[in-house]
Amino acid sequence: MGLLSGYLAFKILSFSKTVEVPDLRGKTLFEANDLLSKKGLNLKVEGEDFDSTVVQGRIMRQDVPPASKVKEQRGIKVFLSKGPRVWSLPDLTGQTIEEAELAVNSLGLSIQKIIRTHSSTVAKDVIIAQRPLPDEPLEGNASAPSQEIPGQHPGFSIVVSSGPYDIIYVCPDFLGKSRDEVVNIAEKLNLSIDFTGSGEKVRSQKPRPNSLIKSGETLHIYLEGG
């Protein structure tokens, strides 16, 4: 009798009806359960995760792909959406790029775009502005935005100073001028000076007179007696 019962159970199972798994993505639990019940299948909620493309509380994915063929009474596992993940960004203005990257990376984010512009008031490589603004909600998925994948993470950009525009001068002729005259002219042109020698008059210079120089460059002045 035991062998007979086992054989009959095997035959009943082997004749279980095969059904097609419906597409549950984007459905509520009520809707999904209704669809599965009509197919003789069971609903199993496995967990939830962030997803900016699926409304919170609806199904974002299922373990058995839609249109797959399975036996009746099988449980179909689903994951629910928690909606988009929301970050609140700190104020990064006045920080260097390196400092900002450390702050942003600690939140599981990364800077997507760096826009550079010249500024006469903000030092080179220092952040002038950011988008989104500080404390403005930034939405995205749970995964860190290390690559630009549409719909996978929020965009975040910063505006960084390239320093002031270069100011070009024609190098003055300092030959024969006094040390004090050189200092006075260099200050007006925002030039540094490297003096060589102990005399008071200029005997040679580098760069040469009438060559092009940039504001902030160093003049090498050789004095008589040097």
C-alpha positions as CSV (number, residue, x, y, z in Angstrom):
1,M,0.0,0.0,0.0
2,G,2.9,2.4,0.8
3,L,4.4,1.8,-2.6
4,L,1.1,2.3,-4.3
5,S,0.4,5.6,-2.4
6,G,3.9,6.9,-3.4
7,Y,3.3,5.9,-7.0
8,L,-0.1,7.7,-7.1
9,A,1.4,10.9,-5.5
10,F,4.2,10.8,-8.1
11,K,1.7,10.5,-11.0
12,I,-0.5,13.3,-9.6
13,L,2.6,15.6,-9.3
14,S,3.8,14.7,-12.8
15,F,0.5,15.7,-14.2
16,S,0.6,19.2,-12.6
17,K,-0.5,21.9,-15.0
18,T,2.2,24.1,-16.5
19,V,1.3,27.8,-16.6
20,E,2.9,31.0,-17.8
21,V,4.2,33.5,-15.3
22,P,2.6,36.9,-15.6
23,D,4.5,40.2,-15.6
24,L,4.3,41.6,-12.1
25,R,6.6,44.6,-12.5
26,G,4.9,47.8,-11.5
27,K,2.0,46.0,-10.0
28,T,0.7,46.4,-6.4
29,L,0.7,43.3,-4.1
30,F,-3.0,43.1,-4.5
31,E,-2.8,43.1,-8.3
32,A,0.1,40.7,-8.3
33,N,-1.6,38.3,-6.0
34,D,-4.8,38.4,-8.1
35,L,-2.8,37.6,-11.3
36,L,-0.9,34.8,-9.7
37,S,-4.0,33.2,-8.1
38,K,-5.7,33.0,-11.5
39,K,-2.6,31.0,-12.7
40,G,-2.6,28.8,-9.7
41,L,0.7,30.4,-8.4
42,N,1.7,31.9,-5.1
43,L,3.1,35.2,-4.2
44,K,6.2,35.6,-2.0
45,V,7.6,39.0,-0.9
46,E,11.4,38.6,-0.6
47,G,12.4,42.2,0.2
48,E,12.5,45.8,-1.0
49,D,15.1,48.1,-2.5
50,F,15.4,51.7,-3.8
51,D,14.3,52.4,-7.4
52,S,13.7,55.8,-8.9
53,T,11.6,54.4,-11.8
54,V,9.1,52.3,-9.8
55,V,6.5,53.9,-7.4
56,Q,7.1,53.1,-3.8
57,G,5.2,49.9,-2.7
58,R,4.9,48.5,-6.2
59,I,6.9,45.5,-7.5
60,M,10.3,46.3,-9.0
61,R,11.4,42.8,-10.0
62,Q,10.5,39.1,-9.8
63,D,12.7,36.0,-9.5
64,V,11.0,34.2,-12.4
65,P,11.0,36.2,-15.7
66,P,7.6,37.0,-17.2
67,A,6.3,34.5,-19.8
68,S,8.4,31.7,-18.2
69,K,6.6,28.3,-17.9
70,V,6.4,26.8,-14.4
71,K,4.3,24.2,-12.6
72,E,1.1,25.3,-10.7
73,Q,1.5,26.0,-7.0
74,R,5.0,27.4,-7.5
75,G,5.9,30.5,-5.4
76,I,7.0,33.6,-7.3
77,K,9.4,35.8,-5.3
78,V,9.1,39.6,-5.7
79,F,10.9,42.7,-4.5
80,L,9.1,45.9,-3.7
81,S,10.3,49.4,-4.5
82,K,11.1,51.8,-1.7
83,G,11.0,54.7,-4.2
84,P,14.0,56.9,-5.0
85,R,16.8,57.2,-2.4
86,V,17.1,60.8,-1.2
87,W,20.4,62.5,-0.2
88,S,21.0,65.9,1.4
89,L,24.2,67.5,0.1
90,P,26.5,69.6,2.3
91,D,27.7,73.1,1.2
92,L,30.8,72.5,-0.9
93,T,31.5,76.1,-1.9
94,G,35.0,77.2,-0.8
95,Q,36.3,73.7,-0.8
96,T,38.9,72.2,-3.1
97,I,37.9,69.5,-5.6
98,E,39.8,66.9,-3.4
99,E,37.9,68.0,-0.3
100,A,34.6,67.9,-2.1
101,E,35.2,64.4,-3.5
102,L,35.9,63.1,0.0
103,A,32.7,64.7,1.4
104,V,30.5,63.4,-1.6
105,N,32.1,59.9,-1.6
106,S,31.3,59.5,2.1
107,L,27.6,59.8,1.1
108,G,28.0,57.0,-1.6
109,L,27.9,59.6,-4.4
110,S,30.4,60.9,-6.9
111,I,30.7,64.2,-8.8
112,Q,29.2,63.8,-12.3
113,K,30.3,67.0,-13.9
114,I,33.0,69.6,-13.3
115,I,32.5,73.0,-15.0
116,R,35.5,75.4,-15.0
117,T,35.4,79.1,-15.2
118,H,37.9,81.9,-14.5
119,S,37.5,84.0,-11.4
120,S,39.4,87.0,-10.1
121,T,38.1,86.4,-6.5
122,V,38.2,82.7,-6.0
123,A,41.5,80.7,-6.0
124,K,42.2,78.1,-8.6
125,D,40.7,74.7,-8.1
126,V,38.3,76.0,-5.4
127,I,34.5,75.4,-5.8
128,I,32.4,78.4,-6.7
129,A,29.0,76.8,-6.9
130,Q,27.2,73.5,-7.0
131,R,24.0,71.9,-8.4
132,P,21.9,70.8,-6.6
133,L,22.2,73.5,-3.9
134,P,23.2,72.6,-0.3
135,D,20.4,70.7,1.5
136,E,18.4,70.4,-1.7
137,P,17.0,66.9,-2.0
138,L,19.0,64.7,-4.5
139,E,17.1,61.6,-5.7
140,G,18.5,58.3,-7.1
141,N,18.9,54.6,-6.6
142,A,20.7,52.8,-3.8
143,S,23.8,52.1,-6.0
144,A,26.6,54.6,-5.9
145,P,26.7,56.8,-9.1
146,S,30.1,55.8,-10.3
147,Q,29.0,55.6,-13.9
148,E,26.5,57.6,-15.9
149,I,23.6,55.2,-16.3
150,P,20.3,56.9,-17.1
151,G,17.8,56.3,-14.3
152,Q,20.4,54.8,-12.0
153,H,21.6,57.8,-10.1
154,P,21.2,61.5,-9.7
155,G,23.3,64.1,-11.5
156,F,25.6,66.3,-9.4
157,S,27.8,69.0,-10.8
158,I,30.2,71.7,-9.4
159,V,31.6,74.9,-10.8
160,V,35.3,75.3,-10.1
161,S,37.6,78.3,-10.4
162,S,40.4,78.2,-13.0
163,G,41.9,81.3,-11.3
164,P,42.1,84.7,-12.9
165,Y,42.7,85.2,-16.6
166,D,46.3,85.5,-17.6
167,I,47.4,89.1,-18.1
168,I,50.0,89.4,-20.7
169,Y,52.6,92.3,-20.7
170,V,55.5,93.4,-22.9
171,C,58.5,93.1,-20.5
172,P,59.9,96.5,-19.7
173,D,63.5,97.3,-20.4
174,F,65.1,97.5,-16.9
175,L,68.7,97.9,-18.2
176,G,70.4,100.8,-16.4
177,K,67.5,101.3,-14.0
178,S,67.9,101.4,-10.2
179,R,66.9,98.6,-7.9
180,D,64.1,100.7,-6.5
181,E,62.7,101.5,-10.0
182,V,62.6,97.8,-10.8
183,V,60.7,97.0,-7.6
184,N,58.2,99.8,-8.2
185,I,57.5,98.7,-11.8
186,A,57.3,95.0,-10.9
187,E,54.7,95.7,-8.1
188,K,52.5,97.5,-10.6
189,L,52.7,94.6,-13.0
190,N,52.3,91.9,-10.3
191,L,55.7,90.4,-11.1
192,S,58.1,88.7,-8.7
193,I,61.7,89.6,-8.7
194,D,64.8,87.5,-8.2
195,F,67.8,89.8,-7.7
196,T,71.4,88.7,-8.3
197,G,74.3,90.9,-7.4
198,S,75.0,93.7,-4.8
199,G,75.0,96.8,-7.1
200,E,72.2,99.4,-7.5
201,K,72.0,99.4,-11.3
202,V,70.7,96.7,-13.6
203,R,73.2,95.3,-16.0
204,S,71.1,92.5,-17.5
205,Q,67.7,90.8,-17.2
206,K,65.7,87.7,-18.0
207,P,63.2,87.7,-19.7
208,R,64.7,90.1,-22.3
209,P,63.2,93.5,-22.8
210,N,60.1,93.6,-25.1
211,S,59.4,89.8,-24.7
212,L,55.9,88.7,-23.6
213,I,55.4,87.9,-19.9
214,K,52.5,86.9,-17.7
215,S,51.3,88.5,-14.5
216,G,52.8,86.6,-11.6
217,E,56.0,85.5,-13.5
218,T,59.4,86.0,-12.0
219,L,61.9,88.5,-13.3
220,H,65.6,87.6,-13.0
221,I,67.5,90.9,-12.5
222,Y,71.3,90.9,-12.5
223,L,72.8,94.0,-10.8
224,E,76.1,95.6,-11.4
225,G,78.8,94.1,-9.1
226,G,77.1,90.7,-9.1
